């Protein structure tokens, strides 16, 4: 069976990003599975959350919105 996987930035925070995932059949927009993965930007010295740079946040914000929207499980 073939299928499609869609991945997109679902949310962007000061120190984290949420990526949404959807698995769909080739012929329909019907979710077979969906999920979310959160990553945190960590300072390598202190191992504490570290804010993303303004440039990185701007680049990630370009990926947000209706065209790139990936539903996130609540």
PDB file of N, CA, C, O and CB in Angstrom:
ATOM      1  N   UNK A   1       0.835  -1.177   0.000  1.00  0.00           N
ATOM      2  CA  UNK A   1       0.000   0.000   0.000  1.00  0.00           C
ATOM      3  C   UNK A   1       0.883   1.243   0.000  1.00  0.00           C
ATOM      4  O   UNK A   1       1.828   1.343   0.782  1.00  0.00           O
ATOM      5  CB  UNK A   1      -0.952  -0.004   1.210  1.00  0.00           C
ATOM      6  N   UNK A   2       0.574   2.171  -0.864  1.00  0.00           N
ATOM      7  CA  UNK A   2       1.298   3.428  -0.912  1.00  0.00           C
ATOM      8  C   UNK A   2       0.512   4.494  -0.170  1.00  0.00           C
ATOM      9  O   UNK A   2      -0.709   4.412  -0.041  1.00  0.00           O
ATOM     10  CB  UNK A   2       1.562   3.858  -2.367  1.00  0.00           C
ATOM     11  N   UNK A   3       1.232   5.496   0.315  1.00  0.00           N
ATOM     12  CA  UNK A   3       0.588   6.584   1.015  1.00  0.00           C
ATOM     13  C   UNK A   3       1.444   7.837   0.966  1.00  0.00           C
ATOM     14  O   UNK A   3       2.538   7.848   0.402  1.00  0.00           O
ATOM     15  CB  UNK A   3       0.301   6.193   2.452  1.00  0.00           C
ATOM     16  N   UNK A   4       0.926   8.868   1.561  1.00  0.00           N
ATOM     17  CA  UNK A   4       1.618  10.152   1.615  1.00  0.00           C
ATOM     18  C   UNK A   4       1.846  10.520   3.077  1.00  0.00           C
ATOM     19  O   UNK A   4       1.068  10.145   3.953  1.00  0.00           O
ATOM     20  CB  UNK A   4       0.805  11.264   0.877  1.00  0.00           C
ATOM     21  N   UNK A   5       2.914  11.253   3.323  1.00  0.00           N
ATOM     22  CA  UNK A   5       3.185  11.801   4.644  1.00  0.00           C
ATOM     23  C   UNK A   5       3.356  13.303   4.477  1.00  0.00           C
ATOM     24  O   UNK A   5       4.160  13.762   3.665  1.00  0.00           O
ATOM     25  CB  UNK A   5       4.457  11.143   5.302  1.00  0.00           C
ATOM     26  N   UNK A   6       2.591  14.064   5.252  1.00  0.00           N
ATOM     27  CA  UNK A   6       2.737  15.518   5.258  1.00  0.00           C
ATOM     28  C   UNK A   6       3.341  15.920   6.585  1.00  0.00           C
ATOM     29  O   UNK A   6       2.929  15.435   7.639  1.00  0.00           O
ATOM     30  CB  UNK A   6       1.369  16.237   5.021  1.00  0.00           C
ATOM     31  N   UNK A   7       4.321  16.811   6.531  1.00  0.00           N
ATOM     32  CA  UNK A   7       4.985  17.329   7.726  1.00  0.00           C
ATOM     33  C   UNK A   7       5.016  18.839   7.597  1.00  0.00           C
ATOM     34  O   UNK A   7       5.333  19.372   6.533  1.00  0.00           O
ATOM     35  CB  UNK A   7       6.435  16.735   7.900  1.00  0.00           C
ATOM     36  N   UNK A   8       4.691  19.522   8.667  1.00  0.00           N
ATOM     37  CA  UNK A   8       4.736  20.976   8.644  1.00  0.00           C
ATOM     38  C   UNK A   8       4.928  21.536  10.037  1.00  0.00           C
ATOM     39  O   UNK A   8       4.735  20.838  11.033  1.00  0.00           O
ATOM     40  CB  UNK A   8       3.469  21.538   8.026  1.00  0.00           C
ATOM     41  N   UNK A   9       5.306  22.785  10.099  1.00  0.00           N
ATOM     42  CA  UNK A   9       5.436  23.470  11.385  1.00  0.00           C
ATOM     43  C   UNK A   9       4.034  23.839  11.836  1.00  0.00           C
ATOM     44  O   UNK A   9       3.351  24.636  11.192  1.00  0.00           O
ATOM     45  CB  UNK A   9       6.364  24.743  11.283  1.00  0.00           C
ATOM     46  N   UNK A  10       3.608  23.250  12.955  1.00  0.00           N
ATOM     47  CA  UNK A  10       2.263  23.490  13.466  1.00  0.00           C
ATOM     48  C   UNK A  10       2.232  24.678  14.421  1.00  0.00           C
ATOM     49  O   UNK A  10       1.224  25.381  14.497  1.00  0.00           O
ATOM     50  CB  UNK A  10       1.738  22.245  14.168  1.00  0.00           C
ATOM     51  N   UNK A  11       3.321  24.911  15.149  1.00  0.00           N
ATOM     52  CA  UNK A  11       3.401  26.027  16.092  1.00  0.00           C
ATOM     53  C   UNK A  11       4.860  26.378  16.320  1.00  0.00           C
ATOM     54  O   UNK A  11       5.743  25.523  16.268  1.00  0.00           O
ATOM     55  CB  UNK A  11       2.703  25.680  17.438  1.00  0.00           C
ATOM     56  N   UNK A  12       5.087  27.655  16.573  1.00  0.00           N
ATOM     57  CA  UNK A  12       6.435  28.141  16.830  1.00  0.00           C
ATOM     58  C   UNK A  12       6.412  28.964  18.103  1.00  0.00           C
ATOM     59  O   UNK A  12       5.625  29.901  18.240  1.00  0.00           O
ATOM     60  CB  UNK A  12       6.977  28.976  15.635  1.00  0.00           C
ATOM     61  N   UNK A  13       7.282  28.603  19.033  1.00  0.00           N
ATOM     62  CA  UNK A  13       7.374  29.339  20.284  1.00  0.00           C
ATOM     63  C   UNK A  13       8.727  30.013  20.431  1.00  0.00           C
ATOM     64  O   UNK A  13       9.538  30.017  19.505  1.00  0.00           O
ATOM     65  CB  UNK A  13       7.124  28.414  21.459  1.00  0.00           C
ATOM     66  N   UNK A  14       8.958  30.580  21.599  1.00  0.00           N
ATOM     67  CA  UNK A  14      10.217  31.293  21.855  1.00  0.00           C
ATOM     68  C   UNK A  14      11.404  30.344  21.861  1.00  0.00           C
ATOM     69  O   UNK A  14      12.482  30.693  21.380  1.00  0.00           O
ATOM     70  CB  UNK A  14      10.146  32.037  23.187  1.00  0.00           C
ATOM     71  N   UNK A  15      11.209  29.120  22.414  1.00  0.00           N
ATOM     72  CA  UNK A  15      12.307  28.153  22.512  1.00  0.00           C
ATOM     73  C   UNK A  15      11.958  26.803  21.890  1.00  0.00           C
ATOM     74  O   UNK A  15      12.789  25.895  21.892  1.00  0.00           O
ATOM     75  CB  UNK A  15      12.692  27.955  23.964  1.00  0.00           C
ATOM     76  N   UNK A  16      10.743  26.656  21.356  1.00  0.00           N
ATOM     77  CA  UNK A  16      10.333  25.342  20.843  1.00  0.00           C
ATOM     78  C   UNK A  16       9.606  25.454  19.512  1.00  0.00           C
ATOM     79  O   UNK A  16       9.137  26.523  19.122  1.00  0.00           O
ATOM     80  CB  UNK A  16       9.440  24.637  21.854  1.00  0.00           C
ATOM     81  N   UNK A  17       9.527  24.317  18.828  1.00  0.00           N
ATOM     82  CA  UNK A  17       8.759  24.177  17.585  1.00  0.00           C
ATOM     83  C   UNK A  17       7.944  22.904  17.678  1.00  0.00           C
ATOM     84  O   UNK A  17       8.422  21.882  18.168  1.00  0.00           O
ATOM     85  CB  UNK A  17       9.693  24.153  16.326  1.00  0.00           C
ATOM     86  N   UNK A  18       6.713  22.971  17.205  1.00  0.00           N
ATOM     87  CA  UNK A  18       5.874  21.783  17.089  1.00  0.00           C
ATOM     88  C   UNK A  18       5.743  21.440  15.608  1.00  0.00           C
ATOM     89  O   UNK A  18       5.312  22.266  14.803  1.00  0.00           O
ATOM     90  CB  UNK A  18       4.465  22.010  17.747  1.00  0.00           C
ATOM     91  N   UNK A  19       6.118  20.221  15.264  1.00  0.00           N
ATOM     92  CA  UNK A  19       5.929  19.717  13.909  1.00  0.00           C
ATOM     93  C   UNK A  19       4.719  18.804  13.905  1.00  0.00           C
ATOM     94  O   UNK A  19       4.612  17.915  14.751  1.00  0.00           O
ATOM     95  CB  UNK A  19       7.196  18.969  13.395  1.00  0.00           C
ATOM     96  N   UNK A  20       3.808  19.008  12.972  1.00  0.00           N
ATOM     97  CA  UNK A  20       2.659  18.134  12.812  1.00  0.00           C
ATOM     98  C   UNK A  20       2.916  17.144  11.692  1.00  0.00           C
ATOM     99  O   UNK A  20       3.555  17.476  10.693  1.00  0.00           O
ATOM    100  CB  UNK A  20       1.388  18.947  12.532  1.00  0.00           C
ATOM    101  N   UNK A  21       2.417  15.926  11.861  1.00  0.00           N
ATOM    102  CA  UNK A  21       2.587  14.854  10.884  1.00  0.00           C
ATOM    103  C   UNK A  21       1.219  14.296  10.516  1.00  0.00           C
ATOM    104  O   UNK A  21       0.355  14.139  11.379  1.00  0.00           O
ATOM    105  CB  UNK A  21       3.511  13.732  11.438  1.00  0.00           C
ATOM    106  N   UNK A  22       1.024  13.999   9.240  1.00  0.00           N
ATOM    107  CA  UNK A  22      -0.199  13.320   8.781  1.00  0.00           C
ATOM    108  C   UNK A  22       0.186  12.215   7.813  1.00  0.00           C
ATOM    109  O   UNK A  22       1.021  12.420   6.932  1.00  0.00           O
ATOM    110  CB  UNK A  22      -1.189  14.324   8.105  1.00  0.00           C
ATOM    111  N   UNK A  23      -0.416  11.049   7.972  1.00  0.00           N
ATOM    112  CA  UNK A  23      -0.261   9.949   7.017  1.00  0.00           C
ATOM    113  C   UNK A  23      -1.596   9.771   6.316  1.00  0.00           C
ATOM    114  O   UNK A  23      -2.629   9.599   6.963  1.00  0.00           O
ATOM    115  CB  UNK A  23       0.199   8.613   7.726  1.00  0.00           C
ATOM    116  N   UNK A  24      -1.570   9.816   4.969  1.00  0.00           N
ATOM    117  CA  UNK A  24      -2.786   9.769   4.176  1.00  0.00           C
ATOM    118  C   UNK A  24      -2.636   8.785   3.026  1.00  0.00           C
ATOM    119  O   UNK A  24      -1.519   8.504   2.592  1.00  0.00           O
ATOM    120  CB  UNK A  24      -3.135  11.157   3.646  1.00  0.00           C
ATOM    121  N   UNK A  25      -3.765   8.254   2.522  1.00  0.00           N
ATOM    122  CA  UNK A  25      -3.679   7.440   1.316  1.00  0.00           C
ATOM    123  C   UNK A  25      -3.374   8.346   0.117  1.00  0.00           C
ATOM    124  O   UNK A  25      -3.512   9.567   0.196  1.00  0.00           O
ATOM    125  CB  UNK A  25      -5.002   6.642   1.089  1.00  0.00           C
ATOM    126  N   UNK A  26      -2.963   7.736  -0.978  1.00  0.00           N
ATOM    127  CA  UNK A  26      -2.603   8.500  -2.170  1.00  0.00           C
ATOM    128  C   UNK A  26      -3.810   9.186  -2.807  1.00  0.00           C
ATOM    129  O   UNK A  26      -3.666  10.246  -3.416  1.00  0.00           O
ATOM    130  CB  UNK A  26      -1.940   7.589  -3.184  1.00  0.00           C
ATOM    131  N   UNK A  27      -4.987   8.598  -2.673  1.00  0.00           N
ATOM    132  CA  UNK A  27      -6.138   9.070  -3.437  1.00  0.00           C
ATOM    133  C   UNK A  27      -7.149   9.895  -2.649  1.00  0.00           C
ATOM    134  O   UNK A  27      -8.129  10.364  -3.227  1.00  0.00           O
ATOM    135  CB  UNK A  27      -6.829   7.913  -4.023  1.00  0.00           C
ATOM    136  N   UNK A  28      -6.941  10.086  -1.342  1.00  0.00           N
ATOM    137  CA  UNK A  28      -7.908  10.849  -0.541  1.00  0.00           C
ATOM    138  C   UNK A  28      -7.193  11.639   0.544  1.00  0.00           C
ATOM    139  O   UNK A  28      -6.078  11.307   0.946  1.00  0.00           O
ATOM    140  CB  UNK A  28      -8.958   9.910   0.091  1.00  0.00           C
ATOM    141  N   UNK A  29      -7.852  12.684   1.007  1.00  0.00           N
ATOM    142  CA  UNK A  29      -7.338  13.451   2.142  1.00  0.00           C
ATOM    143  C   UNK A  29      -8.014  12.946   3.423  1.00  0.00           C
ATOM    144  O   UNK A  29      -8.767  13.663   4.083  1.00  0.00           O
ATOM    145  CB  UNK A  29      -7.587  14.990   1.944  1.00  0.00           C
ATOM    146  N   UNK A  30      -7.718  11.705   3.740  1.00  0.00           N
ATOM    147  CA  UNK A  30      -8.273  11.049   4.918  1.00  0.00           C
ATOM    148  C   UNK A  30      -7.119  10.620   5.806  1.00  0.00           C
ATOM    149  O   UNK A  30      -6.288   9.809   5.398  1.00  0.00           O
ATOM    150  CB  UNK A  30      -9.168   9.828   4.528  1.00  0.00           C
ATOM    151  N   UNK A  31      -7.061  11.159   7.013  1.00  0.00           N
ATOM    152  CA  UNK A  31      -5.956  10.821   7.917  1.00  0.00           C
ATOM    153  C   UNK A  31      -6.032   9.365   8.359  1.00  0.00           C
ATOM    154  O   UNK A  31      -7.053   8.916   8.880  1.00  0.00           O
ATOM    155  CB  UNK A  31      -5.966  11.740   9.145  1.00  0.00           C
ATOM    156  N   UNK A  32      -4.939   8.634   8.144  1.00  0.00           N
ATOM    157  CA  UNK A  32      -4.796   7.289   8.697  1.00  0.00           C
ATOM    158  C   UNK A  32      -4.065   7.368  10.027  1.00  0.00           C
ATOM    159  O   UNK A  32      -4.266   6.534  10.910  1.00  0.00           O
ATOM    160  CB  UNK A  32      -4.041   6.359   7.714  1.00  0.00           C
ATOM    161  N   UNK A  33      -3.220   8.374  10.161  1.00  0.00           N
ATOM    162  CA  UNK A  33      -2.510   8.617  11.418  1.00  0.00           C
ATOM    163  C   UNK A  33      -2.086  10.072  11.428  1.00  0.00           C
ATOM    164  O   UNK A  33      -1.864  10.678  10.380  1.00  0.00           O
ATOM    165  CB  UNK A  33      -1.271   7.662  11.584  1.00  0.00           C
ATOM    166  N   UNK A  34      -1.978  10.621  12.620  1.00  0.00           N
ATOM    167  CA  UNK A  34      -1.465  11.977  12.756  1.00  0.00           C
ATOM    168  C   UNK A  34      -0.779  12.107  14.106  1.00  0.00           C
ATOM    169  O   UNK A  34      -1.055  11.353  15.038  1.00  0.00           O
ATOM    170  CB  UNK A  34      -2.602  13.026  12.607  1.00  0.00           C
ATOM    171  N   UNK A  35       0.102  13.058  14.190  1.00  0.00           N
ATOM    172  CA  UNK A  35       0.821  13.244  15.434  1.00  0.00           C
ATOM    173  C   UNK A  35       1.558  14.559  15.452  1.00  0.00           C
ATOM    174  O   UNK A  35       1.498  15.348  14.509  1.00  0.00           O
ATOM    175  CB  UNK A  35       1.782  12.111  15.659  1.00  0.00           C
ATOM    176  N   UNK A  36       2.250  14.775  16.541  1.00  0.00           N
ATOM    177  CA  UNK A  36       3.010  16.006  16.711  1.00  0.00           C
ATOM    178  C   UNK A  36       4.312  15.674  17.433  1.00  0.00           C
ATOM    179  O   UNK A  36       4.364  14.780  18.278  1.00  0.00           O
ATOM    180  CB  UNK A  36       2.187  17.074  17.499  1.00  0.00           C
ATOM    181  N   UNK A  37       5.345  16.401  17.086  1.00  0.00           N
ATOM    182  CA  UNK A  37       6.655  16.246  17.727  1.00  0.00           C
ATOM    183  C   UNK A  37       7.114  17.646  18.115  1.00  0.00           C
ATOM    184  O   UNK A  37       7.157  18.546  17.277  1.00  0.00           O
ATOM    185  CB  UNK A  37       7.709  15.527  16.772  1.00  0.00           C
ATOM    186  N   UNK A  38       7.453  17.824  19.368  1.00  0.00           N
ATOM    187  CA  UNK A  38       7.960  19.102  19.853  1.00  0.00           C
ATOM    188  C   UNK A  38       9.465  19.000  20.044  1.00  0.00           C
ATOM    189  O   UNK A  38       9.966  18.055  20.653  1.00  0.00           O
ATOM    190  CB  UNK A  38       7.264  19.514  21.176  1.00  0.00           C
ATOM    191  N   UNK A  39      10.173  19.984  19.515  1.00  0.00           N
ATOM    192  CA  UNK A  39      11.612  20.061  19.750  1.00  0.00           C
ATOM    193  C   UNK A  39      11.896  21.361  20.497  1.00  0.00           C
ATOM    194  O   UNK A  39      11.206  22.362  20.307  1.00  0.00           O
ATOM    195  CB  UNK A  39      12.421  19.990  18.403  1.00  0.00           C
ATOM    196  N   UNK A  40      12.910  21.332  21.340  1.00  0.00           N
ATOM    197  CA  UNK A  40      13.299  22.494  22.129  1.00  0.00           C
ATOM    198  C   UNK A  40      14.741  22.855  21.793  1.00  0.00           C
ATOM    199  O   UNK A  40      15.620  21.993  21.772  1.00  0.00           O
ATOM    200  CB  UNK A  40      13.133  22.218  23.654  1.00  0.00           C
ATOM    201  N   UNK A  41      14.971  24.123  21.535  1.00  0.00           N
ATOM    202  CA  UNK A  41      16.319  24.631  21.281  1.00  0.00           C
ATOM    203  C   UNK A  41      17.037  24.722  22.629  1.00  0.00           C
ATOM    204  O   UNK A  41      16.576  25.422  23.531  1.00  0.00           O
ATOM    205  CB  UNK A  41      16.284  26.035  20.548  1.00  0.00           C
ATOM    206  N   UNK A  42      18.160  24.021  22.769  1.00  0.00           N
ATOM    207  CA  UNK A  42      18.862  23.924  24.050  1.00  0.00           C
ATOM    208  C   UNK A  42      20.269  24.496  23.921  1.00  0.00           C
ATOM    209  O   UNK A  42      20.985  24.222  22.958  1.00  0.00           O
ATOM    210  CB  UNK A  42      18.919  22.455  24.533  1.00  0.00           C
ATOM    211  N   UNK A  43      20.647  25.297  24.913  1.00  0.00           N
ATOM    212  CA  UNK A  43      22.013  25.818  24.973  1.00  0.00           C
ATOM    213  C   UNK A  43      22.952  24.653  25.276  1.00  0.00           C
ATOM    214  O   UNK A  43      22.737  23.946  26.260  1.00  0.00           O
ATOM    215  CB  UNK A  43      22.147  26.952  26.057  1.00  0.00           C
ATOM    216  N   UNK A  44      23.987  24.429  24.463  1.00  0.00           N
ATOM    217  CA  UNK A  44      24.856  23.269  24.661  1.00  0.00           C
ATOM    218  C   UNK A  44      25.693  23.328  25.940  1.00  0.00           C
ATOM    219  O   UNK A  44      26.149  22.293  26.427  1.00  0.00           O
ATOM    220  CB  UNK A  44      25.768  23.130  23.486  1.00  0.00           C
ATOM    221  N   UNK A  45      25.897  24.511  26.480  1.00  0.00           N
ATOM    222  CA  UNK A  45      26.699  24.641  27.699  1.00  0.00           C
ATOM    223  C   UNK A  45      25.867  24.424  28.956  1.00  0.00           C
ATOM    224  O   UNK A  45      26.253  23.669  29.848  1.00  0.00           O
ATOM    225  CB  UNK A  45      27.356  26.012  27.751  1.00  0.00           C
ATOM    226  N   UNK A  46      24.712  25.099  29.015  1.00  0.00           N
ATOM    227  CA  UNK A  46      23.883  25.042  30.227  1.00  0.00           C
ATOM    228  C   UNK A  46      22.818  23.952  30.177  1.00  0.00           C
ATOM    229  O   UNK A  46      22.254  23.578  31.205  1.00  0.00           O
ATOM    230  CB  UNK A  46      23.216  26.376  30.450  1.00  0.00           C
ATOM    231  N   UNK A  47      22.545  23.443  28.974  1.00  0.00           N
ATOM    232  CA  UNK A  47      21.467  22.477  28.743  1.00  0.00           C
ATOM    233  C   UNK A  47      20.100  23.022  29.145  1.00  0.00           C
ATOM    234  O   UNK A  47      19.191  22.259  29.472  1.00  0.00           O
ATOM    235  CB  UNK A  47      21.747  21.196  29.507  1.00  0.00           C
ATOM    236  N   UNK A  48      19.965  24.334  29.118  1.00  0.00           N
ATOM    237  CA  UNK A  48      18.702  25.022  29.388  1.00  0.00           C
ATOM    238  C   UNK A  48      18.075  25.446  28.064  1.00  0.00           C
ATOM    239  O   UNK A  48      18.787  25.658  27.082  1.00  0.00           O
ATOM    240  CB  UNK A  48      18.921  26.257  30.319  1.00  0.00           C
ATOM    241  N   UNK A  49      16.732  25.572  28.028  1.00  0.00           N
ATOM    242  CA  UNK A  49      16.101  26.085  26.806  1.00  0.00           C
ATOM    243  C   UNK A  49      16.672  27.447  26.435  1.00  0.00           C
ATOM    244  O   UNK A  49      16.905  28.300  27.291  1.00  0.00           O
ATOM    245  CB  UNK A  49      14.575  26.183  26.983  1.00  0.00           C
ATOM    246  N   UNK A  50      16.888  27.626  25.147  1.00  0.00           N
ATOM    247  CA  UNK A  50      17.500  28.855  24.632  1.00  0.00           C
ATOM    248  C   UNK A  50      16.598  29.422  23.543  1.00  0.00           C
ATOM    249  O   UNK A  50      16.183  28.678  22.654  1.00  0.00           O
ATOM    250  CB  UNK A  50      18.946  28.586  24.080  1.00  0.00           C
ATOM    251  N   UNK A  51      16.282  30.706  23.581  1.00  0.00           N
ATOM    252  CA  UNK A  51      15.432  31.286  22.533  1.00  0.00           C
ATOM    253  C   UNK A  51      16.043  31.123  21.141  1.00  0.00           C
ATOM    254  O   UNK A  51      17.257  31.211  20.959  1.00  0.00           O
ATOM    255  CB  UNK A  51      15.187  32.766  22.816  1.00  0.00           C
ATOM    256  N   UNK A  52      15.161  30.882  20.163  1.00  0.00           N
ATOM    257  CA  UNK A  52      15.589  30.840  18.770  1.00  0.00           C
ATOM    258  C   UNK A  52      16.005  32.248  18.359  1.00  0.00           C
ATOM    259  O   UNK A  52      15.542  33.229  18.941  1.00  0.00           O
ATOM    260  CB  UNK A  52      14.455  30.290  17.839  1.00  0.00           C
ATOM    261  N   UNK A  53      16.871  32.348  17.365  1.00  0.00           N
ATOM    262  CA  UNK A  53      17.237  33.665  16.831  1.00  0.00           C
ATOM    263  C   UNK A  53      16.029  34.268  16.114  1.00  0.00           C
ATOM    264  O   UNK A  53      15.129  33.549  15.682  1.00  0.00           O
ATOM    265  CB  UNK A  53      18.461  33.558  15.860  1.00  0.00           C
ATOM    266  N   UNK A  54      16.023  35.591  15.995  1.00  0.00           N
ATOM    267  CA  UNK A  54      14.934  36.262  15.275  1.00  0.00           C
ATOM    268  C   UNK A  54      14.868  35.784  13.828  1.00  0.00           C
ATOM    269  O   UNK A  54      13.781  35.636  13.269  1.00  0.00           O
ATOM    270  CB  UNK A  54      15.119  37.792  15.319  1.00  0.00           C
ATOM    271  N   UNK A  55      16.033  35.543  13.220  1.00  0.00           N
ATOM    272  CA  UNK A  55      16.068  35.084  11.826  1.00  0.00           C
ATOM    273  C   UNK A  55      15.432  33.697  11.689  1.00  0.00           C
ATOM    274  O   UNK A  55      14.677  33.442  10.752  1.00  0.00           O
ATOM    275  CB  UNK A  55      17.522  35.053  11.306  1.00  0.00           C
ATOM    276  N   UNK A  56      15.747  32.805  12.635  1.00  0.00           N
ATOM    277  CA  UNK A  56      15.183  31.460  12.584  1.00  0.00           C
ATOM    278  C   UNK A  56      13.673  31.498  12.789  1.00  0.00           C
ATOM    279  O   UNK A  56      12.927  30.827  12.076  1.00  0.00           O
ATOM    280  CB  UNK A  56      15.839  30.562  13.640  1.00  0.00           C
ATOM    281  N   UNK A  57      13.226  32.284  13.765  1.00  0.00           N
ATOM    282  CA  UNK A  57      11.785  32.386  14.028  1.00  0.00           C
ATOM    283  C   UNK A  57      11.045  32.957  12.831  1.00  0.00           C
ATOM    284  O   UNK A  57       9.938  32.517  12.524  1.00  0.00           O
ATOM    285  CB  UNK A  57      11.525  33.254  15.260  1.00  0.00           C
ATOM    286  N   UNK A  58      11.639  33.930  12.152  1.00  0.00           N
ATOM    287  CA  UNK A  58      11.010  34.500  10.957  1.00  0.00           C
ATOM    288  C   UNK A  58      10.910  33.452   9.852  1.00  0.00           C
ATOM    289  O   UNK A  58       9.889  33.359   9.172  1.00  0.00           O
ATOM    290  CB  UNK A  58      11.803  35.726  10.457  1.00  0.00           C
ATOM    291  N   UNK A  59      11.965  32.666   9.675  1.00  0.00           N
ATOM    292  CA  UNK A  59      11.946  31.618   8.648  1.00  0.00           C
ATOM    293  C   UNK A  59      10.890  30.564   8.967  1.00  0.00           C
ATOM    294  O   UNK A  59      10.203  30.094   8.060  1.00  0.00           O
ATOM    295  CB  UNK A  59      13.331  30.956   8.526  1.00  0.00           C
ATOM    296  N   UNK A  60      10.746  30.187  10.228  1.00  0.00           N
ATOM    297  CA  UNK A  60       9.741  29.193  10.610  1.00  0.00           C
ATOM    298  C   UNK A  60       8.333  29.758  10.490  1.00  0.00           C
ATOM    299  O   UNK A  60       7.402  29.029  10.146  1.00  0.00           O
ATOM    300  CB  UNK A  60       9.987  28.705  12.039  1.00  0.00           C
ATOM    301  N   UNK A  61       8.164  31.043  10.767  1.00  0.00           N
ATOM    302  CA  UNK A  61       6.846  31.670  10.654  1.00  0.00           C
ATOM    303  C   UNK A  61       6.355  31.641   9.215  1.00  0.00           C
ATOM    304  O   UNK A  61       5.149  31.578   8.972  1.00  0.00           O
ATOM    305  CB  UNK A  61       6.891  33.115  11.165  1.00  0.00           C
ATOM    306  N   UNK A  62       7.282  31.686   8.253  1.00  0.00           N
ATOM    307  CA  UNK A  62       6.890  31.605   6.840  1.00  0.00           C
ATOM    308  C   UNK A  62       6.221  30.271   6.526  1.00  0.00           C
ATOM    309  O   UNK A  62       5.422  30.186   5.594  1.00  0.00           O
ATOM    310  CB  UNK A  62       8.113  31.799   5.933  1.00  0.00           C
ATOM    311  N   UNK A  63       6.538  29.229   7.294  1.00  0.00           N
ATOM    312  CA  UNK A  63       5.952  27.914   7.076  1.00  0.00           C
ATOM    313  C   UNK A  63       4.606  27.718   7.744  1.00  0.00           C
ATOM    314  O   UNK A  63       3.939  26.710   7.512  1.00  0.00           O
ATOM    315  CB  UNK A  63       6.884  26.874   7.555  1.00  0.00           C
ATOM    316  N   UNK A  64       4.196  28.678   8.579  1.00  0.00           N
ATOM    317  CA  UNK A  64       2.902  28.585   9.255  1.00  0.00           C
ATOM    318  C   UNK A  64       1.803  29.144   8.375  1.00  0.00           C
ATOM    319  O   UNK A  64       2.070  29.955   7.488  1.00  0.00           O
ATOM    320  CB  UNK A  64       2.933  29.326  10.595  1.00  0.00           C
ATOM    321  N   UNK A  65       0.594  28.731   8.604  1.00  0.00           N
ATOM    322  CA  UNK A  65      -0.534  29.283   7.866  1.00  0.00           C
ATOM    323  C   UNK A  65      -1.312  28.211   7.149  1.00  0.00           C
ATOM    324  O   UNK A  65      -0.941  27.038   7.184  1.00  0.00           O
ATOM    325  CB  UNK A  65      -0.061  30.313   6.878  1.00  0.00           C
ATOM    326  N   UNK A  66      -2.407  28.607   6.488  1.00  0.00           N
ATOM    327  CA  UNK A  66      -3.304  27.627   5.871  1.00  0.00           C
ATOM    328  C   UNK A  66      -2.650  26.692   4.872  1.00  0.00           C
ATOM    329  O   UNK A  66      -2.984  25.507   4.838  1.00  0.00           O
ATOM    330  CB  UNK A  66      -4.401  28.334   5.198  1.00  0.00           C
ATOM    331  N   UNK A  67      -1.733  27.185   4.062  1.00  0.00           N
ATOM    332  CA  UNK A  67      -1.125  26.331   3.038  1.00  0.00           C
ATOM    333  C   UNK A  67      -0.270  25.243   3.645  1.00  0.00           C
ATOM    334  O   UNK A  67      -0.181  24.150   3.086  1.00  0.00           O
ATOM    335  CB  UNK A  67      -0.289  27.160   2.088  1.00  0.00           C
ATOM    336  N   UNK A  68       0.362  25.513   4.776  1.00  0.00           N
ATOM    337  CA  UNK A  68       1.251  24.548   5.391  1.00  0.00           C
ATOM    338  C   UNK A  68       0.638  23.900   6.633  1.00  0.00           C
ATOM    339  O   UNK A  68       1.297  23.130   7.333  1.00  0.00           O
ATOM    340  CB  UNK A  68       2.554  25.213   5.749  1.00  0.00           C
ATOM    341  N   UNK A  69      -0.629  24.221   6.898  1.00  0.00           N
ATOM    342  CA  UNK A  69      -1.253  23.765   8.135  1.00  0.00           C
ATOM    343  C   UNK A  69      -1.319  22.239   8.191  1.00  0.00           C
ATOM    344  O   UNK A  69      -1.731  21.578   7.237  1.00  0.00           O
ATOM    345  CB  UNK A  69      -2.657  24.358   8.269  1.00  0.00           C
ATOM    346  N   UNK A  70      -0.917  21.722   9.291  1.00  0.00           N
ATOM    347  CA  UNK A  70      -1.003  20.282   9.563  1.00  0.00           C
ATOM    348  C   UNK A  70      -1.767  20.154  10.867  1.00  0.00           C
ATOM    349  O   UNK A  70      -1.294  20.638  11.895  1.00  0.00           O
ATOM    350  CB  UNK A  70       0.435  19.589   9.647  1.00  0.00           C
ATOM    351  N   UNK A  71      -2.940  19.514  10.862  1.00  0.00           N
ATOM    352  CA  UNK A  71      -3.707  19.406  12.099  1.00  0.00           C
ATOM    353  C   UNK A  71      -2.894  18.730  13.197  1.00  0.00           C
ATOM    354  O   UNK A  71      -2.184  17.755  12.950  1.00  0.00           O
ATOM    355  CB  UNK A  71      -5.000  18.633  11.855  1.00  0.00           C
ATOM    356  N   UNK A  72      -3.007  19.248  14.382  1.00  0.00           N
ATOM    357  CA  UNK A  72      -2.302  18.713  15.542  1.00  0.00           C
ATOM    358  C   UNK A  72      -3.319  18.081  16.480  1.00  0.00           C
ATOM    359  O   UNK A  72      -4.400  18.626  16.703  1.00  0.00           O
ATOM    360  CB  UNK A  72      -1.487  19.822  16.271  1.00  0.00           C
ATOM    361  N   UNK A  73      -2.960  16.928  17.025  1.00  0.00           N
ATOM    362  CA  UNK A  73      -3.848  16.257  17.973  1.00  0.00           C
ATOM    363  C   UNK A  73      -3.968  17.116  19.225  1.00  0.00           C
ATOM    364  O   UNK A  73      -2.982  17.686  19.692  1.00  0.00           O
ATOM    365  CB  UNK A  73      -3.325  14.830  18.325  1.00  0.00           C
ATOM    366  N   UNK A  74      -5.158  17.203  19.755  1.00  0.00           N
ATOM    367  CA  UNK A  74      -5.351  17.978  20.979  1.00  0.00           C
ATOM    368  C   UNK A  74      -5.506  17.073  22.181  1.00  0.00           C
ATOM    369  O   UNK A  74      -5.677  17.557  23.300  1.00  0.00           O
ATOM    370  CB  UNK A  74      -6.564  18.883  20.853  1.00  0.00           C
TER     371      UNK A  74
END
